[in-house]
Amino acid sequence: MHSNSDPLSASPVQAARVAIWRLFEEGYVDEDMATAGLLAVDVGTRRRQHRGAEQPGGGHGVRGGDHWCEAA
């Protein structure tokens, strides 16, 4: 069921969570699959935040191997 008050445009992360929940409610994924999907979204969000905190130069570097390099 689609409603005009859905937070789909709030953020990509929120849209992913809403989509996973809908798939679960409609029976397309089981509880384990929905849980795994929600956990993957959360891990991706945390990983992005963690990488941004480690990256020198305020987020303008390039990922190289296991460390950040300043962009040329």
N, C-alpha and C positions, 0 to 999 in steps of 0.2 A: 504494500500500500504506500502511495506517495502523497506527501502532504506539503503544502507551501511553507510550513513553518520549520521544515527540516534544516539542520545546520550544515548542509552540504557545501555551501560556499564559505563557511567559517574558516576552515583551514584544510589542507590536504590530509593531515593526520586525523582530524575529526571526521572528514568525509570517509576515510578508510574504515574507521571504527563503526560508523553508521552502516556502511555497506556490509561489513562482516556481520553485524548484528542482524541486518535484514536477511542475509543469506541463511543465517541460523534459524531465524523465526520462520522462514518460508520452507525450511527443510532441505535446502541445497547442501548444507554442511552440518556435520554433527557437532556435538559439544566439544570434542577434542580438537577438531579442525578449527572451530571458531576460536577456541582458547589459544591455539598455536598461532593463528593469524593475528589476534590481538597482542600476544606477546611479541611477535615479530615487529609489529608496528611500534610498540614501546621500545624495544631494543634498538631499532633503527633511529628513533627519535633521540634516545640517550646517546647513541654512538655519534650522531651528528653533533649534539651539544658538546660531547667530550672532545671530539676532534677540533671543534671551533675554539675551545678553551686552550688546547695545546698548541695550536697553530700560531707561529710568530707573525708579526706584521698585521695583526688584526684581521686575519682571514684572507690574505692575498698571496699565500704560498701555493706550492704545487706538491702533491703527495708523491714522494719518491721512496720506494722501498718501505722501511719501517720508520721513516722520519719525514719531517716537512722541510722543503727547500724553498727559499725565496724565489718568487717568480722572476723570470728574466725580463 
